[in-house]
Structures are given as C-alpha cells and as structure tokens.
Amino acid sequence: MNPTAEAEQEPFTFRVIDLKQYVYCPRVAYYHLILPRVRPITYAMEHGQQSHTQAEGRERRRSLAAYGLKEGERTFNVALWSPELGLSGELDMLIETATEYIPVDYKDSDKIGDHFKLQLLAYGRLLEEAGGRPAKMVRRGFLYLIPLRKATEVAFTPRLRGELAAALGDIQLMAGRQRMPQPTDRQRRCIDCEFRRFCNDVG
C-alpha cells in the first residue's frame, strides 16, 4: 500500500470495547476488527451479558452509597460518540451530580485490570466530548465488580489520560495497516482466549 494513500485514509471509528481488547491483547482487537467473522460466541460472553442485566436491576433499587454519594441522577445504557476521538460506546451507567459526570462500568470480574481502567476513562472522554450536555467535570469513574458487589473509584489522572491517548494512536495505526500485531507479553491470558487457535506462534 502506498504510505501516502494510507495516511490520507479517513480514521477508523472504534468502539470503546475494541480499545479495551487492544490493551488486553492487541491480537484480540485485530481479529475482531479485521477478521470479525472468525470470532466465536463463548459461554463467558453470554454469562457476562446476563450478569450485566442482573446488576442493572439491583442498581435501580439501591441508593448511591456504594459510590460515596448522597444524591445524583442515574441514567443507564448511555450511547456516546465522538468523531474527534474516533470512538463510540454504550456506557452501563452515568451518575450526574450538580458538578460532575461520573461514568460507571460493570465488570463480571473480581479484579481490576489496566484495560478496564482505560475503558472507563474512554467513556469519560466521550462524556467530555459529548455535544448538547452542559459542561461538568469528568475527573473520576467507578468500576463495579459484579461478583464482589463492590464499586471501586478510578481517578482520571494525567498519566492515565496519556496512556489512553497512546493506545488510541496505536489501534488507529494497527487498523490502518491491517497487519497482525504481536500478542500480549502476558501469555497466561492466552490460556482461555477464544482466539488461541489462530495464534500459531503462541505456546
């Protein structure tokens, strides 16, 4: 491909979940974006969707005490899109207070990974870019760990924002070149990966 022509292509628009997958393992995002038909539907995916639905039902019935808040307005399944960021996504829950927008992402996990934090910040950036909303601070979010029924605050620090910007640049480059990237260096993640059979260079 002509490098000049490649540079002039319109940038891809990604889903926030694509970004999360890229940070977890670049090849997962590659298979999903470049070879979408090969992706199997696993039990873990179906179970995760069911857990999200149940968590939302419980959330609607409880107070905001889990988030250290006395008051705020909750909105579920918030669709977000930013052409400037080249990102779109659906946020599990938005808490709006008098001064803040606080994104909340449900996770069917008992651990918090870096890919979860960047995914949460990506929703935060989409809220910052969203048109039609009054300007409010987006300085933090919460990951709600469904198995533990626990909300953990994630501060949107300059360092985390820098990591997000770098990841967005990397995934744009991967999609533009359409070349398979290197796998994650944490090969324990490969053990239960639905794409493992496609990675002949992973032991």
N, C-alpha and C positions, 0 to 999 in steps of 0.2 A: 504493500500500500504506500502511496505517496505520502511522506510525512507532512507536507504542506496541506494536502487534502484532509488528512487525519486531523490536523489542528483546527481546520475550518469547520468540522462537523459540529452540529448542534450538540450541546452536552446532554448526556442521558439524565433522565429523571428517575431517581431511585426511591424505593420505599424505605422507611426507617428500618424495617426488619432486614432488608438487604444489607444495610450498613452494619447492623448487629452481627449478621452472619459473617461479613467480611472480617470484622475484628476478631471474631471467634476463630475462624479459619478462612483465609481468602478463597480457597477452592470451593467451599460450600456456596459462597456468593457467586463464584464463577459458574458452577453447574446450574444454579438457579436462574441466573441472568442470561447466560449464553446458550445453555442447553436445558431449557425449562422442562422439556417433555420427559427427561430421564428421572425426574425427582419422584420417588415413591412416597405414598402416604403411609405413615407409620402409626403404630399404636400410641406412641408418645405424643404425636401431634394431636390425635383425636382426644386423648386424655387431657392434654393441655387446654384444648378448647372447652371441654366440659368443665374443667376446674375454673376457668375464667368466668364462665356463666354462673357457676355457683357462688364464686367470690363476689361478683357484682350483686347478686341477690342479697347476700349478707350485708354488703356495704350500704345498700339502700335503707337498711333497717337500723343501722347503728349511728352513733354520734361521730364527731371528728376527733375524739380524744386520742385515737391511735396516732394521729398526726400532730398532736400537741396544740390543737386549735379548738377554740371555743365556738367559733362561728365561721361560716363560709358557705358558698353555694357550690353544689356538686353538679357536674354535667358529665354524662357517660358517653363513651364511644364518639369522641370528638374528631371529626375529619379535618385534617390540616394539610396545607400545600403551600410551597414557596418556590416560585420559578427562580428566584435569586439563588437559593440553596440547591436547587435541583432535587428537592426532597418532597415526599408526601408520606402520610401515615395516618393511622387512626389511634388516637390516644385513649387508653382504657378509661381514665377519669381525669377531669380537670377540677381543681378546687380554686374558686375565685374568692378572694377576700377583698377588703377595702383597698389594699395596696399591692396585692400580689396575684399572679397566676402561678399555680403550683401543679405541675404535671404528676400524675400517679400512674405507674405501670405495674400491673400484676405479673408475678412470676411464679410458675409452678416449680419452685426450687427452694432449697433451704440454704443456698449460698449465693453471694453477690459477686459476680464476675465483672471484669473491666468492660466487657462487651455490653453488659446490662447498663452500666453507668453511662456509657457513650450513647446507647439507645435512648435513655431517659433524657440526656442533655439534648439530643437531636429533637425530641419533642419540645423541649424548652426553647430551642432556637426557632422552631416552627411557630411557636406561640409569639415569640418576639417579632417575627416577620409577618404574622397574620394581619391581613388588612381588615378594616372595619371594627377593630377592637380598640378600646381606649388604652393608652399606654400605661402599663403597670409593670412592676419589677418581676423578672423571672430569674431568681437567684438560687433556687433550690428545687428539688423534686423529691418524690418518695418512691422507693421500690417496695411493693407489698408482697412479701413472701407467703404464698398461699399455704404451704404445709405448716408453717410456723404461726400463721395468722399474725404476722408482725410487720409493721411498717418501718423502714429504715430510711433516714434522710440522707440525701446526696447533695452536697454543696456544688454549685456550678462555678468552680474555681477557674482562674485564668489558665492554669495548667490543663485542666480537663477540656476547656474550650479549644486550646491549642491542639490537643490530641484529636479532637473531633474534626477540626479543620484539615489536619494532615490526613486523617482517614478518608474524608470526603474527596480530597485530591487524589489519593491512591486508588480509590474504587472507580473514579471517573477515568483514570488512566488505564486501568485494567479493562474496563468495558470498551473504551475507545480502541484499544489494541486488539482485544478479543484473543488474548494469549493466556493460556492457563498459568496461574501464579504458583509459587511454591506453597506447599502445605504448611500448616501450623507447625511450629517447633515443639509444641506440647503434644507429643504423639499419644498420650493417654486419651486425648479427645477423639482419636481415630477409632477406638475400640468399638464403640456403639454407633458410629456415624453411618447414616443411611447411604452415604456415597462411597463408603470404603472400597467397594468392589471396583470402582472406577479409577482408583489411585494405585496403579501398579508399582509405584516407587515407594509406597508406604508399607513398612513391615507389619 
